[in-house]
Every structure is written in structure tokens, then in C-alpha cells.
Amino acid sequence: MFFSEEHRDRIGEKVCGVPDLVVEVTSESTERTDREEKLREYEKAGVGEYWIVDPEARVVEVYVLREGKYELSGRWGEGEKAKSEILRGFEVETEDIFAED
């Protein structure tokens, strides 16, 4: 989870408010939950950006909340850079995400 400085007040001792960005790493047992249930829950809660990292497919998908609904902002594979819309300038080499070191 990521909270911008603007939303710092959402962080509490035990419970925090809605994050600006959430990243989920899928596995065989969680892929359906991450792509369906969590996507709907985060959308309803108002999470601004949702990243789904799929290590098996070696793909990163970024969804951005627009008018209350998630839209796919981008889908990046090996040799590409996954980019955030809400964190201007933040991008990650997919090879770094999937490195096995």
C-alpha cells in the first residue's frame, strides 16, 4: 500500500484509511480473488490505482480509478517499464520485479 503525503492522515495505529495505491502479487491460489473480488473491493473503496503483478505470466497490469470505475492504464511484460499514473515519474523495470535473485 502507498499513501501520498496529502493523505497521510489516513494512517492510524491499527487501522488505516483508503490507500492511494495497492499492489497485489498473484499466485495460482489467489489469482481469481485478486482479479475479481479485490478489484471490485478496491474500486468500491476508492483506491486510486491498483497494480496486479503476475509472476507466472511475468506481466504487470495497472488499473486507474476514473469516475468510480477501474480502467486498464497499461499492461507491461518483460523488457518494459510499468508506470504509475498517480505517482508521477514512478516506473519500474519489469525485469527488476521478476528477478529471481
Biopython code that builds the backbone (N, CA, C, O; Angstrom):
import numpy as np
from Bio.PDB.StructureBuilder import StructureBuilder

atoms = [
    (1, "MET", "N", (0.831, -1.181, 0.000)),
    (1, "MET", "CA", (0.000, 0.000, 0.000)),
    (1, "MET", "C", (0.875, 1.242, 0.000)),
    (1, "MET", "O", (1.979, 1.252, 0.545)),
    (2, "PHE", "N", (0.365, 2.266, -0.612)),
    (2, "PHE", "CA", (1.051, 3.549, -0.634)),
    (2, "PHE", "C", (0.045, 4.637, -0.303)),
    (2, "PHE", "O", (-1.069, 4.648, -0.826)),
    (3, "PHE", "N", (0.445, 5.549, 0.566)),
    (3, "PHE", "CA", (-0.347, 6.726, 0.893)),
    (3, "PHE", "C", (0.462, 7.960, 0.516)),
    (3, "PHE", "O", (1.624, 8.083, 0.902)),
    (4, "SER", "N", (-0.140, 8.863, -0.230)),
    (4, "SER", "CA", (0.546, 10.102, -0.581)),
    (4, "SER", "C", (0.630, 11.002, 0.648)),
    (4, "SER", "O", (-0.098, 10.805, 1.621)),
    (5, "GLU", "N", (1.507, 11.975, 0.598)),
    (5, "GLU", "CA", (1.653, 12.933, 1.689)),
    (5, "GLU", "C", (0.317, 13.629, 1.957)),
    (5, "GLU", "O", (-0.030, 13.922, 3.101)),
    (6, "GLU", "N", (-0.400, 13.879, 0.907)),
    (6, "GLU", "CA", (-1.702, 14.541, 1.000)),
    (6, "GLU", "C", (-2.704, 13.724, 1.831)),
    (6, "GLU", "O", (-3.610, 14.286, 2.447)),
    (7, "HIS", "N", (-2.532, 12.397, 1.843)),
    (7, "HIS", "CA", (-3.450, 11.508, 2.570)),
    (7, "HIS", "C", (-2.794, 10.861, 3.791)),
    (7, "HIS", "O", (-3.212, 9.792, 4.236)),
    (8, "ARG", "N", (-1.802, 11.494, 4.306)),
    (8, "ARG", "CA", (-1.085, 10.970, 5.469)),
    (8, "ARG", "C", (-2.007, 10.754, 6.672)),
    (8, "ARG", "O", (-1.762, 9.873, 7.497)),
    (9, "ASP", "N", (-3.052, 11.552, 6.766)),
    (9, "ASP", "CA", (-3.994, 11.441, 7.887)),
    (9, "ASP", "C", (-4.782, 10.134, 7.872)),
    (9, "ASP", "O", (-5.446, 9.811, 8.857)),
    (10, "ARG", "N", (-4.724, 9.387, 6.792)),
    (10, "ARG", "CA", (-5.426, 8.111, 6.699)),
    (10, "ARG", "C", (-4.704, 6.986, 7.441)),
    (10, "ARG", "O", (-5.270, 5.912, 7.644)),
    (11, "ILE", "N", (-3.472, 7.227, 7.839)),
    (11, "ILE", "CA", (-2.671, 6.201, 8.507)),
    (11, "ILE", "C", (-2.907, 6.289, 10.006)),
    (11, "ILE", "O", (-2.724, 7.346, 10.610)),
    (12, "GLY", "N", (-3.307, 5.188, 10.597)),
    (12, "GLY", "CA", (-3.559, 5.140, 12.031)),
    (12, "GLY", "C", (-2.724, 4.063, 12.677)),
    (12, "GLY", "O", (-2.000, 3.332, 12.001)),
    (13, "GLU", "N", (-2.825, 3.969, 13.968)),
    (13, "GLU", "CA", (-2.035, 2.990, 14.712)),
    (13, "GLU", "C", (-2.430, 1.559, 14.354)),
    (13, "GLU", "O", (-1.561, 0.708, 14.163)),
    (14, "LYS", "N", (-3.729, 1.285, 14.262)),
    (14, "LYS", "CA", (-4.183, -0.074, 13.971)),
    (14, "LYS", "C", (-4.853, -0.187, 12.610)),
    (14, "LYS", "O", (-4.684, -1.186, 11.910)),
    (15, "VAL", "N", (-5.599, 0.816, 12.243)),
    (15, "VAL", "CA", (-6.373, 0.772, 11.012)),
    (15, "VAL", "C", (-6.016, 1.989, 10.181)),
    (15, "VAL", "O", (-5.818, 3.084, 10.707)),
    (16, "CYS", "N", (-5.938, 1.784, 8.893)),
    (16, "CYS", "CA", (-5.654, 2.916, 8.025)),
    (16, "CYS", "C", (-6.809, 3.095, 7.055)),
    (16, "CYS", "O", (-7.579, 2.171, 6.795)),
    (17, "GLY", "N", (-6.908, 4.286, 6.537)),
    (17, "GLY", "CA", (-7.946, 4.588, 5.568)),
    (17, "GLY", "C", (-7.582, 4.052, 4.199)),
    (17, "GLY", "O", (-6.695, 3.210, 4.060)),
    (18, "VAL", "N", (-8.261, 4.538, 3.216)),
    (18, "VAL", "CA", (-8.092, 4.066, 1.844)),
    (18, "VAL", "C", (-6.729, 4.497, 1.292)),
    (18, "VAL", "O", (-6.427, 5.690, 1.258)),
    (19, "PRO", "N", (-5.904, 3.532, 0.858)),
    (19, "PRO", "CA", (-4.608, 3.892, 0.277)),
    (19, "PRO", "C", (-4.773, 4.492, -1.122)),
    (19, "PRO", "O", (-5.808, 4.326, -1.769)),
    (20, "ASP", "N", (-3.745, 5.182, -1.563)),
    (20, "ASP", "CA", (-3.743, 5.733, -2.915)),
    (20, "ASP", "C", (-3.427, 4.666, -3.954)),
    (20, "ASP", "O", (-3.903, 4.723, -5.088)),
    (21, "LEU", "N", (-2.618, 3.693, -3.550)),
    (21, "LEU", "CA", (-2.165, 2.655, -4.471)),
    (21, "LEU", "C", (-2.040, 1.343, -3.711)),
    (21, "LEU", "O", (-1.560, 1.310, -2.579)),
    (22, "VAL", "N", (-2.485, 0.250, -4.357)),
    (22, "VAL", "CA", (-2.329, -1.091, -3.798)),
    (22, "VAL", "C", (-1.704, -1.972, -4.869)),
    (22, "VAL", "O", (-2.058, -1.888, -6.045)),
    (23, "VAL", "N", (-0.762, -2.827, -4.443)),
    (23, "VAL", "CA", (-0.135, -3.801, -5.339)),
    (23, "VAL", "C", (-0.430, -5.189, -4.801)),
    (23, "VAL", "O", (-0.184, -5.471, -3.628)),
    (24, "GLU", "N", (-0.951, -6.048, -5.650)),
    (24, "GLU", "CA", (-1.182, -7.448, -5.293)),
    (24, "GLU", "C", (-0.329, -8.311, -6.209)),
    (24, "GLU", "O", (-0.268, -8.081, -7.417)),
    (25, "VAL", "N", (0.325, -9.302, -5.627)),
    (25, "VAL", "CA", (1.101, -10.278, -6.388)),
    (25, "VAL", "C", (0.270, -11.553, -6.433)),
    (25, "VAL", "O", (-0.030, -12.146, -5.396)),
    (26, "THR", "N", (-0.094, -11.964, -7.624)),
    (26, "THR", "CA", (-0.953, -13.131, -7.766)),
    (26, "THR", "C", (-0.172, -14.428, -7.585)),
    (26, "THR", "O", (1.044, -14.490, -7.769)),
    (27, "SER", "N", (-0.912, -15.437, -7.226)),
    (27, "SER", "CA", (-0.401, -16.801, -7.223)),
    (27, "SER", "C", (-1.516, -17.665, -7.782)),
    (27, "SER", "O", (-2.622, -17.177, -8.014)),
    (28, "GLU", "N", (-1.245, -18.909, -7.993)),
    (28, "GLU", "CA", (-2.262, -19.796, -8.540)),
    (28, "GLU", "C", (-3.510, -19.797, -7.652)),
    (28, "GLU", "O", (-4.634, -19.854, -8.149)),
    (29, "SER", "N", (-3.300, -19.734, -6.346)),
    (29, "SER", "CA", (-4.436, -19.808, -5.424)),
    (29, "SER", "C", (-5.146, -18.466, -5.213)),
    (29, "SER", "O", (-6.262, -18.448, -4.694)),
    (30, "THR", "N", (-4.530, -17.342, -5.602)),
    (30, "THR", "CA", (-5.152, -16.037, -5.349)),
    (30, "THR", "C", (-5.540, -15.267, -6.606)),
    (30, "THR", "O", (-6.146, -14.200, -6.508)),
    (31, "GLU", "N", (-5.206, -15.784, -7.773)),
    (31, "GLU", "CA", (-5.402, -15.005, -8.992)),
    (31, "GLU", "C", (-6.855, -14.580, -9.194)),
    (31, "GLU", "O", (-7.109, -13.412, -9.492)),
    (32, "ARG", "N", (-7.799, -15.477, -9.043)),
    (32, "ARG", "CA", (-9.211, -15.121, -9.230)),
    (32, "ARG", "C", (-9.636, -14.056, -8.216)),
    (32, "ARG", "O", (-10.319, -13.094, -8.567)),
    (33, "THR", "N", (-9.232, -14.233, -6.968)),
    (33, "THR", "CA", (-9.568, -13.266, -5.919)),
    (33, "THR", "C", (-8.984, -11.894, -6.243)),
    (33, "THR", "O", (-9.674, -10.882, -6.120)),
    (34, "ASP", "N", (-7.709, -11.853, -6.657)),
    (34, "ASP", "CA", (-7.047, -10.587, -6.965)),
    (34, "ASP", "C", (-7.682, -9.879, -8.154)),
    (34, "ASP", "O", (-7.824, -8.656, -8.145)),
    (35, "ARG", "N", (-8.063, -10.635, -9.173)),
    (35, "ARG", "CA", (-8.579, -10.046, -10.410)),
    (35, "ARG", "C", (-10.076, -9.726, -10.360)),
    (35, "ARG", "O", (-10.563, -8.902, -11.135)),
    (36, "GLU", "N", (-10.790, -10.367, -9.463)),
    (36, "GLU", "CA", (-12.236, -10.140, -9.414)),
    (36, "GLU", "C", (-12.659, -9.496, -8.095)),
    (36, "GLU", "O", (-13.072, -8.337, -8.075)),
    (37, "GLU", "N", (-12.560, -10.230, -7.011)),
    (37, "GLU", "CA", (-13.059, -9.746, -5.720)),
    (37, "GLU", "C", (-12.310, -8.505, -5.227)),
    (37, "GLU", "O", (-12.925, -7.491, -4.894)),
    (38, "LYS", "N", (-10.988, -8.595, -5.183)),
    (38, "LYS", "CA", (-10.220, -7.458, -4.669)),
    (38, "LYS", "C", (-10.341, -6.252, -5.594)),
    (38, "LYS", "O", (-10.412, -5.115, -5.127)),
    (39, "LEU", "N", (-10.363, -6.495, -6.891)),
    (39, "LEU", "CA", (-10.520, -5.394, -7.837)),
    (39, "LEU", "C", (-11.820, -4.651, -7.544)),
    (39, "LEU", "O", (-11.828, -3.420, -7.501)),
    (40, "ARG", "N", (-12.916, -5.377, -7.343)),
    (40, "ARG", "CA", (-14.197, -4.735, -7.035)),
    (40, "ARG", "C", (-14.159, -4.036, -5.678)),
    (40, "ARG", "O", (-14.676, -2.927, -5.538)),
    (41, "GLU", "N", (-13.547, -4.678, -4.672)),
    (41, "GLU", "CA", (-13.469, -4.086, -3.336)),
    (41, "GLU", "C", (-12.653, -2.794, -3.347)),
    (41, "GLU", "O", (-13.071, -1.794, -2.764)),
    (42, "TYR", "N", (-11.495, -2.809, -4.004)),
    (42, "TYR", "CA", (-10.649, -1.617, -4.060)),
    (42, "TYR", "C", (-11.336, -0.508, -4.850)),
    (42, "TYR", "O", (-11.258, 0.666, -4.488)),
    (43, "GLU", "N", (-12.010, -0.892, -5.930)),
    (43, "GLU", "CA", (-12.745, 0.074, -6.742)),
    (43, "GLU", "C", (-13.822, 0.743, -5.883)),
    (43, "GLU", "O", (-13.937, 1.969, -5.874)),
    (44, "LYS", "N", (-14.594, -0.043, -5.179)),
    (44, "LYS", "CA", (-15.676, 0.474, -4.327)),
    (44, "LYS", "C", (-15.124, 1.361, -3.205)),
    (44, "LYS", "O", (-15.735, 2.369, -2.848)),
    (45, "ALA", "N", (-13.971, 0.984, -2.653)),
    (45, "ALA", "CA", (-13.362, 1.746, -1.558)),
    (45, "ALA", "C", (-12.739, 3.054, -2.039)),
    (45, "ALA", "O", (-12.527, 3.969, -1.243)),
    (46, "GLY", "N", (-12.447, 3.147, -3.335)),
    (46, "GLY", "CA", (-11.866, 4.370, -3.870)),
    (46, "GLY", "C", (-10.355, 4.384, -3.932)),
    (46, "GLY", "O", (-9.747, 5.455, -3.930)),
    (47, "VAL", "N", (-9.724, 3.195, -3.988)),
    (47, "VAL", "CA", (-8.264, 3.111, -4.153)),
    (47, "VAL", "C", (-7.931, 3.645, -5.544)),
    (47, "VAL", "O", (-8.438, 3.140, -6.545)),
    (48, "GLY", "N", (-7.083, 4.661, -5.605)),
    (48, "GLY", "CA", (-6.805, 5.355, -6.864)),
    (48, "GLY", "C", (-6.125, 4.533, -7.936)),
    (48, "GLY", "O", (-6.382, 4.719, -9.125)),
    (49, "GLU", "N", (-5.254, 3.623, -7.518)),
    (49, "GLU", "CA", (-4.512, 2.827, -8.504)),
    (49, "GLU", "C", (-4.281, 1.434, -7.939)),
    (49, "GLU", "O", (-3.928, 1.278, -6.770)),
    (50, "TYR", "N", (-4.480, 0.430, -8.773)),
    (50, "TYR", "CA", (-4.362, -0.972, -8.367)),
    (50, "TYR", "C", (-3.450, -1.687, -9.359)),
    (50, "TYR", "O", (-3.728, -1.748, -10.557)),
    (51, "TRP", "N", (-2.352, -2.224, -8.826)),
    (51, "TRP", "CA", (-1.406, -2.976, -9.648)),
    (51, "TRP", "C", (-1.607, -4.462, -9.391)),
    (51, "TRP", "O", (-1.691, -4.896, -8.242)),
    (52, "ILE", "N", (-1.684, -5.234, -10.460)),
    (52, "ILE", "CA", (-1.700, -6.689, -10.354)),
    (52, "ILE", "C", (-0.411, -7.190, -10.980)),
    (52, "ILE", "O", (-0.164, -7.001, -12.171)),
    (53, "VAL", "N", (0.406, -7.833, -10.154)),
    (53, "VAL", "CA", (1.685, -8.382, -10.601)),
    (53, "VAL", "C", (1.503, -9.891, -10.739)),
    (53, "VAL", "O", (1.194, -10.578, -9.765)),
    (54, "ASP", "N", (1.695, -10.395, -11.944)),
    (54, "ASP", "CA", (1.517, -11.816, -12.227)),
    (54, "ASP", "C", (2.876, -12.436, -12.531)),
    (54, "ASP", "O", (3.357, -12.347, -13.661)),
    (55, "PRO", "N", (3.510, -13.072, -11.518)),
    (55, "PRO", "CA", (4.849, -13.631, -11.730)),
    (55, "PRO", "C", (4.885, -14.782, -12.732)),
    (55, "PRO", "O", (5.894, -14.988, -13.405)),
    (56, "GLU", "N", (3.791, -15.528, -12.833)),
    (56, "GLU", "CA", (3.771, -16.651, -13.776)),
    (56, "GLU", "C", (3.771, -16.152, -15.219)),
    (56, "GLU", "O", (4.530, -16.650, -16.050)),
    (57, "ALA", "N", (2.924, -15.171, -15.516)),
    (57, "ALA", "CA", (2.863, -14.595, -16.858)),
    (57, "ALA", "C", (3.946, -13.542, -17.075)),
    (57, "ALA", "O", (4.214, -13.134, -18.205)),
    (58, "ARG", "N", (4.572, -13.101, -15.961)),
    (58, "ARG", "CA", (5.599, -12.062, -15.977)),
    (58, "ARG", "C", (5.052, -10.768, -16.584)),
    (58, "ARG", "O", (5.628, -10.169, -17.491)),
    (59, "VAL", "N", (3.905, -10.377, -16.027)),
    (59, "VAL", "CA", (3.179, -9.201, -16.508)),
    (59, "VAL", "C", (2.733, -8.358, -15.315)),
    (59, "VAL", "O", (2.396, -8.878, -14.251)),
    (60, "VAL", "N", (2.742, -7.042, -15.525)),
    (60, "VAL", "CA", (2.223, -6.100, -14.535)),
    (60, "VAL", "C", (1.089, -5.329, -15.200)),
    (60, "VAL", "O", (1.263, -4.752, -16.273)),
    (61, "GLU", "N", (-0.069, -5.326, -14.554)),
    (61, "GLU", "CA", (-1.217, -4.570, -15.045)),
    (61, "GLU", "C", (-1.501, -3.450, -14.055)),
    (61, "GLU", "O", (-1.478, -3.661, -12.843)),
    (62, "VAL", "N", (-1.766, -2.268, -14.575)),
    (62, "VAL", "CA", (-2.076, -1.119, -13.729)),
    (62, "VAL", "C", (-3.470, -0.620, -14.085)),
    (62, "VAL", "O", (-3.768, -0.294, -15.234)),
    (63, "TYR", "N", (-4.314, -0.573, -13.054)),
    (63, "TYR", "CA", (-5.675, -0.069, -13.202)),
    (63, "TYR", "C", (-5.784, 1.258, -12.468)),
    (63, "TYR", "O", (-5.276, 1.405, -11.356)),
    (64, "VAL", "N", (-6.451, 2.227, -13.098)),
    (64, "VAL", "CA", (-6.619, 3.550, -12.518)),
    (64, "VAL", "C", (-8.112, 3.820, -12.357)),
    (64, "VAL", "O", (-8.912, 3.538, -13.248)),
    (65, "LEU", "N", (-8.466, 4.373, -11.194)),
    (65, "LEU", "CA", (-9.860, 4.684, -10.894)),
    (65, "LEU", "C", (-10.252, 5.972, -11.602)),
    (65, "LEU", "O", (-9.671, 7.032, -11.368)),
    (66, "ARG", "N", (-11.253, 5.858, -12.474)),
    (66, "ARG", "CA", (-11.772, 7.019, -13.206)),
    (66, "ARG", "C", (-13.290, 7.008, -13.098)),
    (66, "ARG", "O", (-13.956, 6.072, -13.538)),
    (67, "GLU", "N", (-13.815, 8.062, -12.507)),
    (67, "GLU", "CA", (-15.263, 8.190, -12.323)),
    (67, "GLU", "C", (-15.855, 6.953, -11.642)),
    (67, "GLU", "O", (-16.920, 6.465, -12.020)),
    (68, "GLY", "N", (-15.134, 6.457, -10.624)),
    (68, "GLY", "CA", (-15.629, 5.355, -9.811)),
    (68, "GLY", "C", (-15.429, 3.968, -10.380)),
    (68, "GLY", "O", (-15.852, 2.991, -9.762)),
    (69, "LYS", "N", (-14.797, 3.847, -11.541)),
    (69, "LYS", "CA", (-14.565, 2.542, -12.173)),
    (69, "LYS", "C", (-13.104, 2.414, -12.576)),
    (69, "LYS", "O", (-12.473, 3.388, -12.986)),
    (70, "TYR", "N", (-12.568, 1.191, -12.454)),
    (70, "TYR", "CA", (-11.201, 0.951, -12.881)),
    (70, "TYR", "C", (-11.114, 0.822, -14.393)),
    (70, "TYR", "O", (-11.936, 0.174, -15.040)),
    (71, "GLU", "N", (-10.088, 1.462, -14.926)),
    (71, "GLU", "CA", (-9.743, 1.319, -16.338)),
    (71, "GLU", "C", (-8.308, 0.840, -16.399)),
    (71, "GLU", "O", (-7.461, 1.283, -15.623)),
    (72, "LEU", "N", (-8.037, -0.065, -17.321)),
    (72, "LEU", "CA", (-6.671, -0.547, -17.509)),
    (72, "LEU", "C", (-5.828, 0.588, -18.069)),
    (72, "LEU", "O", (-6.076, 1.077, -19.171)),
    (73, "SER", "N", (-4.831, 0.999, -17.299)),
    (73, "SER", "CA", (-3.932, 2.069, -17.724)),
    (73, "SER", "C", (-2.822, 1.513, -18.601)),
    (73, "SER", "O", (-2.381, 2.161, -19.550)),
    (74, "GLY", "N", (-2.372, 0.302, -18.272)),
    (74, "GLY", "CA", (-1.308, -0.311, -19.047)),
    (74, "GLY", "C", (-1.039, -1.727, -18.596)),
    (74, "GLY", "O", (-1.340, -2.116, -17.467)),
    (75, "ARG", "N", (-0.460, -2.493, -19.516)),
    (75, "ARG", "CA", (-0.075, -3.884, -19.254)),
    (75, "ARG", "C", (1.339, -4.043, -19.804)),
    (75, "ARG", "O", (1.578, -3.889, -21.002)),
    (76, "TRP", "N", (2.267, -4.353, -18.906)),
    (76, "TRP", "CA", (3.662, -4.398, -19.298)),
    (76, "TRP", "C", (4.260, -5.770, -19.044)),
    (76, "TRP", "O", (4.021, -6.392, -18.009)),
    (77, "GLY", "N", (5.043, -6.227, -20.011)),
    (77, "GLY", "CA", (5.727, -7.515, -19.916)),
    (77, "GLY", "C", (7.223, -7.322, -19.829)),
    (77, "GLY", "O", (7.713, -6.222, -19.578)),
    (78, "GLU", "N", (7.936, -8.407, -20.038)),
    (78, "GLU", "CA", (9.402, -8.386, -19.924)),
    (78, "GLU", "C", (10.012, -7.367, -20.873)),
    (78, "GLU", "O", (9.598, -7.224, -22.023)),
    (79, "GLY", "N", (11.014, -6.662, -20.349)),
    (79, "GLY", "CA", (11.719, -5.660, -21.139)),
    (79, "GLY", "C", (11.019, -4.316, -21.185)),
    (79, "GLY", "O", (11.468, -3.406, -21.883)),
    (80, "GLU", "N", (9.919, -4.179, -20.446)),
    (80, "GLU", "CA", (9.178, -2.924, -20.443)),
    (80, "GLU", "C", (9.176, -2.323, -19.037)),
    (80, "GLU", "O", (9.613, -2.957, -18.077)),
    (81, "LYS", "N", (8.680, -1.094, -18.934)),
    (81, "LYS", "CA", (8.585, -0.408, -17.650)),
    (81, "LYS", "C", (7.120, -0.220, -17.281)),
    (81, "LYS", "O", (6.350, 0.368, -18.041)),
    (82, "ALA", "N", (6.745, -0.718, -16.123)),
    (82, "ALA", "CA", (5.399, -0.479, -15.601)),
    (82, "ALA", "C", (5.379, 0.939, -15.038)),
    (82, "ALA", "O", (6.310, 1.353, -14.347)),
    (83, "LYS", "N", (4.313, 1.681, -15.339)),
    (83, "LYS", "CA", (4.262, 3.093, -14.966)),
    (83, "LYS", "C", (3.011, 3.405, -14.158)),
    (83, "LYS", "O", (1.919, 2.913, -14.441)),
    (84, "SER", "N", (3.205, 4.230, -13.155)),
    (84, "SER", "CA", (2.101, 4.711, -12.336)),
    (84, "SER", "C", (1.565, 6.008, -12.922)),
    (84, "SER", "O", (2.322, 6.817, -13.457)),
    (85, "GLU", "N", (0.258, 6.200, -12.818)),
    (85, "GLU", "CA", (-0.327, 7.482, -13.199)),
    (85, "GLU", "C", (-0.413, 8.414, -12.008)),
    (85, "GLU", "O", (-0.257, 9.626, -12.158)),
    (86, "ILE", "N", (-0.662, 7.863, -10.814)),
    (86, "ILE", "CA", (-0.838, 8.746, -9.658)),
    (86, "ILE", "C", (0.489, 9.149, -9.027)),
    (86, "ILE", "O", (0.564, 10.177, -8.354)),
    (87, "LEU", "N", (1.526, 8.361, -9.233)),
    (87, "LEU", "CA", (2.865, 8.721, -8.755)),
    (87, "LEU", "C", (3.671, 9.178, -9.956)),
    (87, "LEU", "O", (4.422, 8.400, -10.544)),
    (88, "ARG", "N", (3.516, 10.409, -10.306)),
    (88, "ARG", "CA", (4.179, 10.956, -11.500)),
    (88, "ARG", "C", (5.667, 10.629, -11.491)),
    (88, "ARG", "O", (6.376, 10.893, -10.519)),
    (89, "GLY", "N", (6.123, 10.044, -12.603)),
    (89, "GLY", "CA", (7.535, 9.724, -12.742)),
    (89, "GLY", "C", (7.929, 8.370, -12.185)),
    (89, "GLY", "O", (9.059, 7.926, -12.392)),
    (90, "PHE", "N", (7.012, 7.695, -11.474)),
    (90, "PHE", "CA", (7.348, 6.386, -10.909)),
    (90, "PHE", "C", (7.137, 5.314, -11.959)),
    (90, "PHE", "O", (6.039, 5.142, -12.487)),
    (91, "GLU", "N", (8.204, 4.602, -12.247)),
    (91, "GLU", "CA", (8.152, 3.478, -13.175)),
    (91, "GLU", "C", (9.144, 2.420, -12.725)),
    (91, "GLU", "O", (10.163, 2.726, -12.105)),
    (92, "VAL", "N", (8.831, 1.170, -13.046)),
    (92, "VAL", "CA", (9.636, 0.044, -12.595)),
    (92, "VAL", "C", (9.893, -0.888, -13.765)),
    (92, "VAL", "O", (8.974, -1.265, -14.492)),
    (93, "GLU", "N", (11.154, -1.253, -13.934)),
    (93, "GLU", "CA", (11.509, -2.249, -14.947)),
    (93, "GLU", "C", (10.880, -3.583, -14.546)),
    (93, "GLU", "O", (11.069, -4.050, -13.422)),
    (94, "THR", "N", (10.137, -4.190, -15.461)),
    (94, "THR", "CA", (9.512, -5.465, -15.118)),
    (94, "THR", "C", (10.565, -6.526, -14.806)),
    (94, "THR", "O", (10.324, -7.412, -13.986)),
    (95, "GLU", "N", (11.699, -6.448, -15.436)),
    (95, "GLU", "CA", (12.774, -7.406, -15.170)),
    (95, "GLU", "C", (13.231, -7.329, -13.724)),
    (95, "GLU", "O", (13.611, -8.342, -13.136)),
    (96, "ASP", "N", (13.197, -6.119, -13.139)),
    (96, "ASP", "CA", (13.567, -5.970, -11.720)),
    (96, "ASP", "C", (12.507, -6.603, -10.821)),
    (96, "ASP", "O", (12.837, -7.176, -9.783)),
    (97, "ILE", "N", (11.250, -6.503, -11.208)),
    (97, "ILE", "CA", (10.178, -7.094, -10.416)),
    (97, "ILE", "C", (10.273, -8.609, -10.411)),
    (97, "ILE", "O", (10.057, -9.244, -9.379)),
    (98, "PHE", "N", (10.595, -9.189, -11.556)),
    (98, "PHE", "CA", (10.589, -10.636, -11.682)),
    (98, "PHE", "C", (11.961, -11.278, -11.538)),
    (98, "PHE", "O", (12.116, -12.478, -11.766)),
    (99, "ALA", "N", (12.962, -10.479, -11.157)),
    (99, "ALA", "CA", (14.309, -11.034, -10.945)),
    (99, "ALA", "C", (14.264, -12.097, -9.863)),
    (99, "ALA", "O", (13.562, -11.945, -8.864)),
    (100, "GLU", "N", (15.000, -13.154, -10.060)),
    (100, "GLU", "CA", (14.980, -14.270, -9.109)),
    (100, "GLU", "C", (16.119, -14.232, -8.114)),
    (100, "GLU", "O", (16.328, -15.215, -7.402)),
    (101, "ASP", "N", (16.852, -13.164, -8.034)),
    (101, "ASP", "CA", (17.951, -13.042, -7.092)),
    (101, "ASP", "C", (17.441, -12.826, -5.692)),
    (101, "ASP", "O", (18.234, -12.700, -4.759)),
]
sb = StructureBuilder()
sb.init_structure("model")
sb.init_model(0)
sb.init_chain("A")
sb.init_seg("    ")
for serial, (resi, resn, name, xyz) in enumerate(atoms, 1):
    if name == "N":
        sb.init_residue(resn, " ", resi, " ")
    sb.init_atom(name, np.array(xyz, "f"), 0.0, 1.0, " ", f" {name:<3s}", serial, name[0])
structure = sb.get_structure()
